[in-house]
């Protein structure tokens, strides 16, 4: 099938054997690549109820048919597994330049199973895999591990493209359940704990290098499309906005509408928002736009801190979600300190959204007399200490390293702990943006904003944020289209540039297969149902789709709220439109 390699690589770490298997066109036609293929493989190969940190859990890397060529926004990879944090479906995505190295090996999916006997670095080429001792790298931070893995273990055969690597930090080695997988120093497959799964298999890093390229049905048409796409969209207002400010622009916007979570979800805005805004960040420090491969949007912020005790720190970031988690939930009012916390999490290999949420929970626990630990709102040094303790599983960090559910249960804070399915939300308060409440509830990996990015239509006025009628219908349209994005694997920030009609056009030129909207929706809904079936098999119940008690019971100081009844209305509407039962079970599930 055009646009695919029609092969997967399965690596058994226990036996050090690798098998290259073909994938039929028929299989790809119903699920495409990326998320669709990986989800199908997880359902087929993971045993029901498998321990996420056991040798039997599969860890799958996949690129999509937009990667490695001329198409814009496709330099990304996805990683899929069963989450050690939630016990449910896990998906996480990352960009940069390394995805093109992964794609050059010529596999639609790379599957890790089993467990190494000792710390290992893998080197993957079109011909298979090499196993290398990584004892000297065990304990290194994620950035150093990536750099050293490429320097030591890239095959650099004649004709190969530039190598790239993914790696884990100490948090992944210590099986912190929200550990990430890093690449390009600052790019991360951050959420749901894929780094802990990689660490449980004693894989410190994976180096990728090859010479393969995807073959397209209409190569000349794809090249012309890419040229016209850049010409037509490079001056799009959204593109110019991201290039100018990146996601940092969201701080002022969300604070203005009262949906910027602050003081561990007790407020929808904070008085110090100007100090941690994108505008102030760009004014006080050296911040330049930075792009992934094949991207003219350049949303990344390559920053050098120019003042304060962290002067000279260089980092790609912080992005909005990190600013919200440490600057909002933990009330840190200095962007240099937030950048330092970002850098610390990146090097240790931990998701900043979960880390910031857990630090906020700990601060609130101390304020309520639930724990005896020296930490308070706004104290960056105390927060940094806790971040290090979580990574090392030391003291109170041992409790938090297992995630929000066990920590809140132990401290008697279940009524204020904010999460869905064990994953904390991103920085969009559903008491203001009610469609985000439905997004958080229905996302298969937990309280995820990226499955629909539904804050976009709510903030732009396409649908009133307070409206609950017909919200599920619009959300499903967004979710279906973005599931197609995840099969490609395509960057979310291109969502305005690839509406349904553009996907129809380019996918036909890439694959040669029928790609009308109705065909794409059929694939998207197959994937949505597969992920739901996976989660139901792993113990998910309909009650797990509800918002946390604090969100539905506690009114924001602004008076904004979302009731359990409003959430239930939207949820049942969503189930109905998905042809699921009232308990959230697909018709053929």
Phi, psi and omega in degrees: 000130180299145179089357181228161177270343181059037175203150176232155179244122177249123183247118175266108184289333181290320183259351184059038176246144179231140180235130173262121184243146175279153171242133182283155174299325181298321179292316181292329183295331182269342184228352186059204179257207175051234183300319182299309180294315183297320180295319177298318179294320177298316179298323182284323194253334177281133174290138176304134178077012183298143174292123183302333182260014177268166179298336186278349176285135180267141177242118189241128174253139180211140167252173182242179187287354174270353188273143173086352180249214185262355185286143188274139174087006186256007179277073181214156171232158175244151174232136191225139181190187168265129189285131172286342181279317185251340186075014184234193181300135179236131172218140177208150189227151179213152179247216182099211178252337181301325178307326179291328175292319177300314183295328183292348177282345171083033177236141174283336176206145175237122189246128174253130174222166183080195182210133177292154177284333182210167180307132191223146165247133176260142171240118186250130178231175178301340182267351180143223190219145170246147181248130184228140179295132183238024183302322182287339180268344181296125184102345179286154176290165188298323182292314179295320180298318179298312182299313182290324179298316178294316182297324186268327195237001176292130184291327177052042177289156181301132179089351180285149174286176180299135180285162174209160183218153167247153185209167172239160176256190179304328180297320177293320177299322182273008176060034171297127195285000173237029177290149185249170171248127188250156172204161181050037180067303190247358178272141188216135161275091201270323194265155172080001169087027178298331178295328177290323177296317177297320178294324179295338178267003180060034175258115182277323181203161175228125178259135181239137176196136180192192184227017185273151176223144177287142177262131183256152179300316180230082186298318180295322178293323177295316180297318179293319178300314182298321180295314180291325180299314179295317181296320183282335191242350186295338178253015176302139182306321179294320178296314180296324179294314179295321180294324182286318189230350185061203180283352180298339180297338184291339183299307181296317181298311183291324178294323180295320181275357177080023181244021179267103185297128183221159178047058185042063172067014178273344183224158176254009177197167176217150185292335183266017185302325180297324181293333183248019180281161176297323180300313181290322179301313181291332180285320188271337187231169178274105185234121182237147176294145181218133188245152166289172173299147177055046179219130175255006182274322175052054181285339182296150179246105175275106191243143169239123182288129188250356181210157178088186187289347178257021179307132180097346178297129178247133184204146168271100185143193354286151172272173184306315186296326177289321177297316179298315187290318180266322181279330179266294184298321182261355174063033172282127190252022183227120183295331177296321178289323177294320177299320178296317179294323175299311180299319180298314179297318180298315182290320178285337178086053181229143176296125183288331180293310179293318180301314180294320177297318181291323174297319177298319178297318179295320177299316180293324177297319177294316181298330181266006177074022182272336179223158176250088182210140187278091179203140179211164181303135173086352183269098186295325180295316179295322179293318178298320177299318180293322177302314179295322179293324176295316181298321182271354185056048180253137175055231179297337178297332177297322179292312184289334181297341180268357174107177190286328183293306179295326180294313182292327177293315181296323184267001181068036183241027182299329182288341181247352181289127185255111178194164168230124180063019179093001177245132183282149181287161168281185193274059179222102187288120183289350174288343175254314181254089190291333175295330176291332174298316178294321176301310180300320183290321187266346181301132184293336182264003183117201188287075186254134178273340190277345180293333178229340190043047188285354172298334182298304179293331180288320181283331184272355176092008177293331176208136182299135181303326182281344184290137175248334178292136178065007179290322181298323182297313179294320181298319180297322177298317176296315183296318180297314181295322181284339170292325173295319174308316185285346172278344189272335334276116193246139183297136179301328185287357173265013186298326179282343185263343177239069172292178184308315186294327176289321177297320177303312184296307188285327181292328175294318179294329180283310190258333186078005181263155176305129186225034173295159183307319182296326178290319180292320178297323178299316178295314181301316183287331172298318180291316178303315181292323178299314181295324178295316178299319177302312182294319178298322178296328181269008172109003178299140174236160182304325181299338180287349178275357182277159176284156179296153185303321182300320184291322183273347182252334187258124179275139176293156177306334179285349183095354180286144182203165169223124183272161175299326179293320178296318178297319180297320178301310181295321183294315179293326175296318178298311178304314183298314181291336176275357185062038174260162176286173178297342176266006176080028181256125177302152185305323180256020183272000000 
